[in-house]
């Protein structure tokens, strides 16, 4: 048990950001990792030109890194946005334009998990209108994910850092997961369980693991406070990951933490080099 018993991947949208995007897979590989994940890398466009998609695929392939998670277009992230799919107008349209692009790219690199961030509440818009739009778009995304053999992830964020995001508890995200699965009949919508976000919301992490491990499709971690590497805060992450494994979760654990003042490559001293390559 413990960290060496997990399958870790590195989130290249928060780690190795001191490097250009196309150099990050090789940097992760040099640090000993064989699996990575990404937020949607092209925050300005849901439909990048083919050459940019091909270049990222080549960078992943050349590094020998497997992309195990990819966000759909989510607006300005990092930045003020927390997704686009529930935001009426242009942003919802951009999300829809992105669905097949993201799914096809995921298929091209063997990525089987696509994360759809819900989006912030918009002042002056009825929350029920946003929720109806969200369900429509999530159903489209779930069908596209299913077409390429992938799952659709729905993520809880935390209220202190994302005060306008409506899914700030595990039950809130699970409710959306259940609605999407009921609407599609596909069963491929899953919960993205982020231990940092749940802890920031003050949830009982052990209880959330027991309650929702069976509906969890991906896990992400960072320590709290600070969103740093394991061991920089007070969360018992090693124990919590063991609890997840005991509850039946056998998927990936994404390292989605800030490296602090040091280069990203120096932020992995908590994890033995022999435990970084994932089978």
Rosetta silent file (secondary structure, phi, psi, omega in degrees, C-alpha in Angstrom):
SEQUENCE: XXXXXXXXXXXXXXXXXXXXXXXXXXXXXXXXXXXXXXXXXXXXXXXXXXXXXXXXXXXXXXXXXXXXXXXXXXXXXXXXXXXXXXXXXXXXXXXXXXXXXXXXXXXXXXXXXXXXXXXXXXXXXXXXXXXXXXXXXXXXXXXXXXXXXXXXXXXXXXXXXXXXXXXXXXXXXXXXXXXXXXXXXXXXXXXXXXXXXXXXXXXXXXXXXXXXXXXXXXXXXXXXXXXXXXXXXXXXXXXXXXXXXXXXXXXXXXXXXXXXXXXXXXXXXXXXXXXXXXX
SCORE:     score description
SCORE:     0.000 S_00000001
   1 L     0.000  179.736 -178.941    0.000    0.000    0.000 S_00000001
   2 L    93.811 -176.158 -175.857    1.022    3.650   -0.029 S_00000001
   3 H   -54.190  -42.209 -178.547    2.164    5.878   -2.873 S_00000001
   4 H   -62.425  -12.086 -177.516    4.126    3.164   -4.739 S_00000001
   5 H   -93.332    5.922 -176.317    0.877    1.221   -5.099 S_00000001
   6 L  -106.106  164.723  172.811   -0.823    3.962   -7.165 S_00000001
   7 E  -108.460  102.283 -175.893   -0.904    4.872  -10.861 S_00000001
   8 E   -95.858  146.822  167.558    0.132    8.517  -11.042 S_00000001
   9 E  -131.089  157.894 -177.141    0.003   10.937  -13.944 S_00000001
  10 E  -103.231  127.588  175.517    1.307   14.502  -14.147 S_00000001
  11 E   -81.082  110.471 -175.017   -1.009   17.371  -15.042 S_00000001
  12 L   -80.800    4.935  175.316    1.001   19.339  -17.597 S_00000001
  13 L   -98.063   -6.094  177.648   -1.252   22.387  -17.275 S_00000001
  14 L  -129.582  -23.090  173.825   -0.126   23.111  -13.714 S_00000001
  15 L  -110.723  148.046 -176.401    3.267   21.343  -13.561 S_00000001
  16 L    63.582   22.253  179.703    6.153   22.058  -15.943 S_00000001
  17 L   -74.798   -4.909  172.280    4.437   25.282  -17.014 S_00000001
  18 L   -72.140   -9.180  179.614    7.857   26.943  -16.930 S_00000001
  19 L  -110.962  155.392  171.624    8.338   25.155  -20.271 S_00000001
  20 L   -60.541  152.220 -175.332    6.497   25.552  -23.592 S_00000001
  21 H   -49.705  -46.270 -172.415    3.617   23.093  -23.977 S_00000001
  22 H   -73.044  -11.111  176.913    5.377   20.873  -26.486 S_00000001
  23 H   -95.247   -9.970 -174.134    8.403   20.429  -24.186 S_00000001
  24 H   -71.598  -40.416  178.055    6.406   19.347  -21.158 S_00000001
  25 H   -57.050  -43.034  179.130    5.787   15.673  -22.075 S_00000001
  26 H   -64.861  -35.896  178.490    9.542   15.094  -22.428 S_00000001
  27 H   -66.803  -39.949  176.563   10.153   16.865  -19.117 S_00000001
  28 H   -63.671  -41.378  178.527    7.615   14.628  -17.381 S_00000001
  29 H   -64.043  -39.524  179.271    9.285   11.596  -18.941 S_00000001
  30 H   -64.290  -27.987  177.427   12.703   12.812  -17.786 S_00000001
  31 L   -82.922   -2.837  174.605   11.297   12.986  -14.239 S_00000001
  32 L   106.335    1.130 -176.485   10.288    9.331  -14.551 S_00000001
  33 L   -93.753  147.901  178.878    6.596    9.581  -15.435 S_00000001
  34 L  -117.530   -1.042 -179.549    4.916    7.765  -18.302 S_00000001
  35 E  -133.668  141.646 -177.950    1.405    9.214  -18.009 S_00000001
  36 E  -140.285  165.224  173.212    0.162   12.809  -18.233 S_00000001
  37 E  -139.589  165.308 -175.987   -3.069   14.813  -18.372 S_00000001
  38 E  -145.773  142.579  158.681   -3.998   18.259  -19.668 S_00000001
  39 L   -71.409  167.147  177.870   -6.530   21.000  -19.358 S_00000001
  40 L   -58.851  117.712 -169.443   -7.623   22.136  -22.827 S_00000001
  41 L   -73.761  -22.204 -173.905   -4.297   23.632  -23.971 S_00000001
  42 L  -105.416   81.575 -170.396   -5.655   26.176  -26.453 S_00000001
  43 L   -68.206  -18.367 -178.833   -7.645   28.504  -24.223 S_00000001
  44 L   -84.505  -17.237 -175.826   -8.261   30.984  -27.049 S_00000001
  45 L  -147.086  137.418  174.588   -9.907   28.503  -29.392 S_00000001
  46 L   -80.840  -11.163 -173.714  -12.019   25.350  -29.168 S_00000001
  47 L  -132.803   71.790  179.349  -10.907   24.365  -32.677 S_00000001
  48 L   -64.252  158.674  179.669   -7.122   24.673  -33.118 S_00000001
  49 L   -67.829  155.451 -176.277   -5.637   24.043  -36.532 S_00000001
  50 H   -54.884  -37.696 -177.199   -4.655   20.475  -37.392 S_00000001
  51 H   -60.947  -35.223  179.669   -0.936   21.312  -37.241 S_00000001
  52 H   -71.163  -40.679  176.257   -1.218   22.232  -33.543 S_00000001
  53 H   -62.938  -44.344 -179.502   -3.073   19.032  -32.700 S_00000001
  54 H   -64.031  -37.659 -179.391   -0.534   16.997  -34.647 S_00000001
  55 H   -65.613  -40.068  178.068    2.370   18.731  -32.913 S_00000001
  56 H   -67.474  -41.578  176.739    0.995   17.897  -29.472 S_00000001
  57 H   -59.059  -43.643 -179.980    0.391   14.279  -30.483 S_00000001
  58 H   -63.444  -41.424  179.554    3.984   14.057  -31.732 S_00000001
  59 H   -62.532  -41.227  177.606    5.336   15.552  -28.501 S_00000001
  60 H   -65.267  -45.982 -178.392    3.400   12.987  -26.449 S_00000001
  61 H   -65.044  -46.070 -177.540    4.469   10.119  -28.696 S_00000001
  62 H   -61.921  -33.288 -179.417    8.123   11.172  -28.878 S_00000001
  63 H   -80.664  -14.025 -175.629    8.290   11.398  -25.072 S_00000001
  64 L    72.967   27.155 -179.685    6.665    8.006  -24.626 S_00000001
  65 L  -104.080  138.227  177.687    3.976    9.548  -22.432 S_00000001
  66 E   -94.496  125.284  173.355    0.363    8.376  -22.402 S_00000001
  67 E   -79.740  117.895 -175.596   -2.318   11.089  -22.214 S_00000001
  68 E  -110.019   -6.928  177.941   -4.832    9.715  -19.706 S_00000001
  69 E  -156.040  139.293 -179.726   -7.033   12.777  -19.188 S_00000001
  70 E  -144.072  133.838  173.661   -8.044   15.802  -21.256 S_00000001
  71 E   -80.631  143.057  161.248  -10.405   18.685  -20.549 S_00000001
  72 L   -65.757  166.415  173.804  -12.902   19.840  -23.100 S_00000001
  73 L   -48.817  133.010 -174.076  -12.686   23.559  -23.911 S_00000001
  74 L  -134.108   21.668 -177.651  -13.290   25.409  -20.639 S_00000001
  75 L    76.609 -150.473 -179.112  -12.884   29.098  -21.438 S_00000001
  76 L   -81.354   91.421  179.985  -10.053   31.049  -19.828 S_00000001
  77 L  -137.677  112.784    5.192   -8.539   28.343  -17.640 S_00000001
  78 L   -69.611  152.388 -175.206   -6.279   29.178  -15.922 S_00000001
  79 L   142.997 -157.120 -173.092   -8.038   32.476  -15.507 S_00000001
  80 L   -77.410  -18.921 -172.745  -11.502   33.656  -14.531 S_00000001
  81 L   -89.319  157.729  178.226  -13.495   30.875  -16.212 S_00000001
  82 L  -134.034   38.595 -177.130  -14.409   27.456  -14.837 S_00000001
  83 E   118.908  170.923 -173.792  -15.850   25.885  -17.942 S_00000001
  84 L  -131.189  -15.933 -164.929  -18.161   26.868  -20.759 S_00000001
  85 L   -71.923  -19.130  178.082  -20.924   24.310  -21.147 S_00000001
  86 L  -105.913    9.016 -176.342  -23.506   25.983  -18.889 S_00000001
  87 L   -99.976  108.462 -174.020  -22.795   29.549  -20.073 S_00000001
  88 L   -61.077  151.732  176.094  -25.461   30.601  -22.607 S_00000001
  89 L    93.709 -136.291 -171.481  -24.441   32.165  -25.895 S_00000001
  90 H   -58.924  -43.426 -174.571  -20.945   32.212  -27.305 S_00000001
  91 H   -67.748  -41.233  175.219  -19.291   30.036  -24.684 S_00000001
  92 H   -61.041  -41.420  178.287  -21.846   27.238  -24.976 S_00000001
  93 H   -61.999  -40.677 -179.990  -21.447   27.414  -28.753 S_00000001
  94 H   -66.324  -38.650  176.269  -17.658   27.167  -28.402 S_00000001
  95 H   -59.474  -46.341 -178.645  -18.021   24.145  -26.140 S_00000001
  96 H   -63.489  -37.949  177.386  -20.196   22.426  -28.733 S_00000001
  97 H   -63.122  -28.983 -175.975  -17.690   23.247  -31.477 S_00000001
  98 H   -82.613  -23.002 -168.772  -15.012   21.640  -29.336 S_00000001
  99 H   -53.515  -55.377 -176.124  -16.772   18.373  -28.489 S_00000001
 100 H   -71.290  -33.077  177.904  -15.857   16.372  -31.572 S_00000001
 101 H   -61.968  -48.453 -179.543  -12.421   18.021  -31.860 S_00000001
 102 H   -65.891  -41.630 -179.257  -11.507   17.017  -28.307 S_00000001
 103 H   -64.792  -42.950  179.662  -12.986   13.543  -28.687 S_00000001
 104 H   -65.930  -39.503  177.675  -11.150   12.904  -31.948 S_00000001
 105 H   -64.868  -43.304  177.829   -7.861   14.131  -30.480 S_00000001
 106 H   -56.734  -44.067  179.818   -8.368   11.921  -27.431 S_00000001
 107 H   -61.801  -37.238 -175.772   -8.955    8.967  -29.739 S_00000001
 108 H   -68.189  -22.637 -178.954   -5.796    9.756  -31.710 S_00000001
 109 H  -115.058    7.250  177.135   -3.620    9.478  -28.603 S_00000001
 110 L    74.568   24.451  178.450   -5.523    6.743  -26.775 S_00000001
 111 L   -84.917  129.562 -173.326   -6.911    9.017  -24.060 S_00000001
 112 L  -117.307   20.381  176.246  -10.025    7.520  -22.466 S_00000001
 113 E  -141.990  123.726 -179.439  -11.157   10.252  -20.039 S_00000001
 114 E  -121.495  123.448 -175.012  -12.600   13.637  -21.033 S_00000001
 115 E   -99.997  126.845 -178.706  -13.365   16.221  -18.342 S_00000001
 116 L  -112.989   98.765  178.268  -16.220   18.698  -18.886 S_00000001
 117 L   -70.921  136.009 -166.150  -16.025   21.621  -16.466 S_00000001
 118 E   -68.380  -40.750 -176.120  -19.512   22.897  -15.721 S_00000001
 119 L   103.984  152.653 -177.928  -18.984   26.655  -15.895 S_00000001
 120 E   -76.704  157.036  168.557  -19.717   29.551  -13.561 S_00000001
 121 L   -67.039  144.088 -178.125  -23.111   30.980  -12.720 S_00000001
 122 L  -111.293  127.243 -179.439  -23.857   34.054  -14.829 S_00000001
 123 L   -58.846  131.683  177.440  -25.391   37.132  -13.245 S_00000001
 124 L    87.651   -1.642  178.878  -28.903   37.734  -14.519 S_00000001
 125 L  -109.999  130.788  179.139  -29.365   34.226  -15.914 S_00000001
 126 L   -59.561  125.215  178.697  -31.782   31.807  -14.238 S_00000001
 127 H   -54.777  -33.246  178.810  -29.758   28.930  -12.752 S_00000001
 128 H   -65.755  -34.411  176.042  -32.373   26.487  -14.082 S_00000001
 129 H   -64.343  -43.991  178.582  -31.728   27.767  -17.603 S_00000001
 130 H   -64.206  -40.329 -178.758  -28.021   27.164  -17.121 S_00000001
 131 H   -67.485  -36.427  177.310  -28.624   23.690  -15.686 S_00000001
 132 H   -66.148  -43.549  176.749  -30.857   22.722  -18.612 S_00000001
 133 H   -62.442  -41.362  179.550  -28.228   23.922  -21.074 S_00000001
 134 H   -59.594  -44.860 -178.815  -25.555   22.072  -19.115 S_00000001
 135 H   -64.437  -41.498  176.849  -27.446   18.800  -19.319 S_00000001
 136 H   -57.011  -47.531 -176.239  -27.944   19.206  -23.074 S_00000001
 137 H   -71.835  -35.278  177.850  -24.246   19.826  -23.602 S_00000001
 138 H   -68.192  -35.043  175.859  -23.122   17.088  -21.236 S_00000001
 139 H   -63.455  -44.133  176.615  -25.327   14.589  -23.073 S_00000001
 140 H   -60.482  -43.032 -178.913  -23.654   15.590  -26.352 S_00000001
 141 H   -67.107  -39.210  179.492  -20.234   15.279  -24.712 S_00000001
 142 H   -63.903  -40.189  179.357  -21.046   11.888  -23.185 S_00000001
 143 H   -67.058  -39.742  177.625  -22.125   10.541  -26.570 S_00000001
 144 H   -65.848  -41.799  177.627  -18.956   11.842  -28.219 S_00000001
 145 H   -61.399  -43.834 -179.985  -16.833   10.333  -25.458 S_00000001
 146 H   -61.750  -37.424  179.663  -18.622    7.022  -25.838 S_00000001
 147 H   -57.374  -33.420 -177.939  -17.990    7.091  -29.596 S_00000001
 148 L  -104.812   15.336  176.753  -14.234    7.049  -28.932 S_00000001
 149 L    74.067   29.784 -176.858  -14.361    4.619  -26.013 S_00000001
 150 L  -116.016  163.847  171.583  -13.912    7.264  -23.326 S_00000001
 151 E   -98.445  157.594  175.079  -15.649    8.285  -20.128 S_00000001
 152 E  -104.526  127.746 -178.974  -17.044   11.750  -19.401 S_00000001
 153 E  -104.223  140.305  174.329  -15.875   13.330  -16.153 S_00000001
 154 E  -121.725  126.280 -168.567  -17.814   15.855  -14.036 S_00000001
 155 E  -112.342  138.844  166.577  -15.728   17.681  -11.460 S_00000001
 156 L   -85.150  131.620  170.748  -16.349   19.295   -8.096 S_00000001
 157 L  -107.171 -170.836 -179.033  -14.331   22.477   -7.511 S_00000001
 158 L  -117.608  142.701 -172.844  -14.077   24.449   -4.267 S_00000001
 159 L   -65.658  -39.420  179.393  -16.153   27.441   -3.264 S_00000001
 160 L   -57.844  -38.193 -177.647  -13.375   29.621   -1.752 S_00000001
 161 L   -95.389  -19.623 -178.609  -11.444   29.649   -5.033 S_00000001
 162 L  -133.415   67.830 -170.756  -14.398   29.244   -7.419 S_00000001
 163 L   -65.732  -19.475 -178.720  -17.286   31.109   -5.751 S_00000001
 164 L   -97.411   -1.203 -178.805  -19.453   31.223   -8.893 S_00000001
 165 E   -85.483  127.926 -173.136  -19.092   27.527   -9.723 S_00000001
 166 L   -79.823  -21.000 -177.370  -22.226   25.623   -8.699 S_00000001
 167 L   -95.678   81.141 -176.944  -20.716   22.158   -8.214 S_00000001
 168 L  -119.810   35.735  169.082  -18.866   22.705   -4.944 S_00000001
 169 L  -156.000  154.591  177.232  -19.707   19.464   -3.171 S_00000001
 170 H   -59.342  -46.508  179.930  -19.357   15.834   -4.084 S_00000001
 171 H   -58.793  -33.995 -179.869  -23.143   15.250   -3.980 S_00000001
 172 H   -64.261  -42.037  178.601  -23.725   18.158   -6.395 S_00000001
 173 H   -70.969  -39.173  179.058  -21.427   16.623   -9.006 S_00000001
 174 H   -61.329  -38.010  178.185  -22.802   13.127   -8.426 S_00000001
 175 H   -60.650  -41.139  178.347  -26.316   14.446   -9.077 S_00000001
 176 H   -67.287  -43.902  177.199  -25.162   15.751  -12.471 S_00000001
 177 H   -54.413  -47.434 -178.235  -23.397   12.466  -13.254 S_00000001
 178 H   -64.106  -39.339  179.628  -26.599   10.560  -12.506 S_00000001
 179 H   -65.438  -41.007  179.940  -28.709   12.908  -14.659 S_00000001
 180 H   -65.089  -45.839  179.445  -26.369   12.539  -17.631 S_00000001
 181 H   -63.491  -36.421  177.871  -26.338    8.755  -17.355 S_00000001
 182 H   -66.619  -36.213 -177.290  -30.126    8.682  -17.070 S_00000001
 183 H   -75.167  -33.357 -175.945  -30.453   10.869  -20.163 S_00000001
 184 H   -96.481  -29.491 -173.299  -28.014    8.906  -22.342 S_00000001
 185 L    72.597    7.994 -175.781  -28.377    5.377  -21.026 S_00000001
 186 L   -88.780  -30.495 -179.931  -24.647    4.983  -21.683 S_00000001
 187 L    72.973   14.565 -176.476  -23.380    4.935  -18.108 S_00000001
 188 L   -99.881    5.275  171.968  -20.093    6.572  -19.088 S_00000001
 189 E   -83.313  131.050 -175.713  -20.456    9.742  -17.010 S_00000001
 190 E  -135.158  163.297  179.692  -18.239    9.531  -13.938 S_00000001
 191 E   -87.136  132.811  168.777  -17.173   11.671  -10.995 S_00000001
 192 E   -94.388  108.136 -175.115  -13.791   13.382  -10.977 S_00000001
 193 E   -94.919  107.039  179.311  -12.868   13.163   -7.304 S_00000001
 194 E  -105.877  110.147 -174.149  -10.315   15.845   -6.453 S_00000001
 195 H   -64.650  -32.100  177.330   -9.208   15.466   -2.840 S_00000001
 196 H   -64.907  -50.751 -177.994   -7.867   19.019   -2.676 S_00000001
 197 H   -62.162  -42.972 -179.599  -11.118   20.614   -3.808 S_00000001
 198 H   -63.900  -37.728  179.449  -13.230   18.440   -1.506 S_00000001
 199 H   -67.651  -37.714  177.411  -10.990   19.261    1.434 S_00000001
 200 H   -63.926  -27.321  177.221  -11.246   22.997    0.694 S_00000001
 201 L   -84.252   -2.418  177.784  -15.019   22.566    0.856 S_00000001
 202 L    78.210   20.212 -179.158  -14.711   20.979    4.290 S_00000001
 203 L   -78.149  155.600  173.755  -16.059   17.595    3.222 S_00000001
 204 L   -77.572  104.967 -171.609  -15.359   14.366    5.072 S_00000001
 205 H   -66.776  -41.258  179.466  -12.901   12.849    2.598 S_00000001
 206 H   -63.170  -39.713  179.233  -13.062    9.303    3.908 S_00000001
 207 H   -67.634  -40.672  178.327  -16.847    9.380    3.785 S_00000001
 208 H   -62.292  -39.460  178.130  -16.851   10.786    0.250 S_00000001
 209 H   -62.120  -47.723  179.870  -14.511    7.999   -0.839 S_00000001
 210 H   -60.821  -41.663 -174.066  -16.764    5.333    0.667 S_00000001
 211 H   -74.500  -33.879 -166.073  -19.882    6.885   -0.848 S_00000001
 212 H  -124.424    5.083 -179.746  -18.626    7.657   -4.341 S_00000001
 213 H   -56.771  -37.678 -176.612  -15.647    5.446   -5.226 S_00000001
 214 H   -67.984  -22.564  179.725  -17.881    3.281   -7.408 S_00000001
 215 H  -103.025    6.970 -176.587  -18.910    6.319   -9.487 S_00000001
 216 E   -89.451  129.044  179.097  -15.405    7.798   -9.657 S_00000001
 217 E  -107.210  -14.771 -179.879  -13.648    7.795  -13.015 S_00000001
 218 E  -160.716  151.084  179.380  -10.550    9.842  -12.151 S_00000001
 219 E  -127.243  141.616  173.002   -8.809   11.200   -9.056 S_00000001
 220 E  -129.702  150.224 -178.068   -6.670   14.310   -8.628 S_00000001
 221 E  -136.867  151.601  164.677   -4.612   15.370   -5.641 S_00000001
 222 L  -159.320  156.989  179.812   -2.808   18.317   -4.098 S_00000001
 223 L   -82.682  163.928 -178.251   -2.086   19.031   -0.465 S_00000001
 224 L  -140.411  131.643    5.056   -4.026   21.533    1.621 S_00000001
 225 L   -79.474  163.708  170.975   -3.405   24.279    2.549 S_00000001
 226 L   104.677  -18.915 -176.252   -1.482   25.708   -0.364 S_00000001
 227 L    56.239   36.652  177.807   -2.297   23.287   -3.201 S_00000001
 228 L   -95.420 -170.223  179.658    1.291   22.102   -3.094 S_00000001
 229 L   -65.839  155.725  173.886    2.904   18.692   -3.415 S_00000001
 230 L   -51.129  134.972 -178.593    1.990   15.911   -0.978 S_00000001
 231 L    97.235  -11.584  178.772    3.704   16.584    2.322 S_00000001
 232 L   -90.378  -12.510  178.349    3.580   20.376    2.052 S_00000001
 233 L  -125.958 -150.204 -173.556    0.209   20.564    3.816 S_00000001
 234 L  -116.560    4.177 -179.259   -1.766   18.521    6.292 S_00000001
 235 L   -74.227  135.865  176.819   -3.868   16.153    4.175 S_00000001
 236 L   -81.788   66.582 -169.631   -3.206   12.441    4.807 S_00000001
 237 H   -63.355  -38.262 -179.281   -3.041   11.810    1.067 S_00000001
 238 H   -62.071  -44.108  178.653   -1.240    8.477    1.244 S_00000001
 239 H   -65.390  -41.830 -178.181   -3.895    7.080    3.576 S_00000001
 240 H   -65.046  -38.308  177.115   -6.745    8.533    1.521 S_00000001
 241 H   -67.923  -34.880  173.803   -5.417    6.967   -1.676 S_00000001
 242 H   -63.087  -39.756  178.174   -5.176    3.640    0.127 S_00000001
 243 H   -63.200  -39.815  176.725   -8.816    4.079    1.145 S_00000001
 244 H   -61.232  -44.328  179.730   -9.746    4.706   -2.478 S_00000001
 245 H   -63.444  -43.037  178.378   -7.956    1.546   -3.550 S_00000001
 246 H   -62.543  -29.601 -179.782   -9.646   -0.427   -0.788 S_00000001
 247 L   -83.124    0.128  174.824  -12.990    0.937   -2.000 S_00000001
 248 L   106.070    0.653  179.789  -12.322   -0.477   -5.463 S_00000001
 249 L   -79.343  125.198 -178.235  -10.827    2.466   -7.321 S_00000001
 250 L  -125.928   18.023 -175.730   -8.074    1.273   -9.663 S_00000001
 251 L   -90.591 -162.066 -176.564   -7.757    4.282  -11.976 S_00000001
 252 E   -81.130  152.321  172.736   -5.319    7.118  -12.407 S_00000001
 253 E  -119.369  110.132 -178.037   -4.317    9.658   -9.767 S_00000001
 254 E   -84.263  131.685  175.756   -3.516   13.000  -11.357 S_00000001
 255 E   -86.522  101.736 -175.083   -0.877   15.199   -9.751 S_00000001
 256 L  -120.184   58.249 -177.674   -2.536   18.594  -10.019 S_00000001
 257 L  -120.846  162.694  177.742   -0.492   20.630   -7.578 S_00000001
 258 L   -87.601  133.618 -177.205    1.607   23.784   -7.713 S_00000001
 259 L   -74.960   -9.360 -178.235    5.356   23.129   -7.496 S_00000001
 260 L    82.453 -147.502 -175.629    5.967   26.254   -5.452 S_00000001
 261 L   -81.803   -5.583 -175.821    9.138   28.297   -5.927 S_00000001
 262 L  -101.126  162.094  174.679   11.191   25.403   -7.301 S_00000001
 263 L   -59.292  148.531 -177.230   11.279   23.892  -10.771 S_00000001
 264 H   -54.505  -39.556 -176.157    8.570   21.294  -11.308 S_00000001
 265 H   -61.303  -20.553 -179.512   11.122   18.498  -11.682 S_00000001
 266 H   -94.131    3.310 -175.300   12.231   19.095   -8.090 S_00000001
 267 L   -95.957    6.756 -175.486    8.714   18.828   -6.647 S_00000001
 268 L  -106.661   18.354 -176.132    8.462   15.023   -6.833 S_00000001
 269 L   -67.309  -14.477  177.063   10.807   14.132   -3.967 S_00000001
 270 L   -74.744  -16.080 -174.221    7.817   12.753   -2.012 S_00000001
 271 L  -117.605  117.666 -179.815    7.423    9.972   -4.604 S_00000001
 272 L   -54.590  140.647 -178.755   10.182    7.371   -5.110 S_00000001
 273 H   -55.521  -32.240 -178.270   11.530    7.400   -8.646 S_00000001
 274 H   -70.821  -13.454 -177.070   10.669    3.727   -8.946 S_00000001
 275 H  -102.022    4.780 -173.365    6.967    4.521   -8.396 S_00000001
 276 L   -88.073  -34.882  178.898    6.602    7.175  -11.093 S_00000001
 277 L   -75.964  126.142 -175.881    6.355    5.053  -14.225 S_00000001
 278 L  -102.065  134.701  179.189    2.828    3.709  -14.529 S_00000001
 279 L   -80.838    0.000    0.000    2.074    0.366  -16.083 S_00000001
